[in-house]
């Protein structure tokens, strides 16, 4: 999934525009928190993942579930509406919990246990 597609959804749900210079950093914060809470080593986004190269480590629905609410949280964090900020951050935390409880085993099965190389490419 292209990061640009996730950003479009975040912009829609918040009715605001995320500054392009913050997209990769906020997305990497979502991945870093996910890695921290789930004990994973998902790779971070780079500027090439925004519009040209899809993020292939996770299926699209997990990228959307994990990154979109964090981007929406980042947008809402700049507003004075703390309810919106908390709402989106709680969506992110729920997605991380769901990923840890339901999705992590599926993802782990996609890696070669001997080499650690990813077997499945989700592009």
Order of alpha helices (4+ residues) and beta strands (2+ residues): alpha-alpha-alpha-alpha-alpha
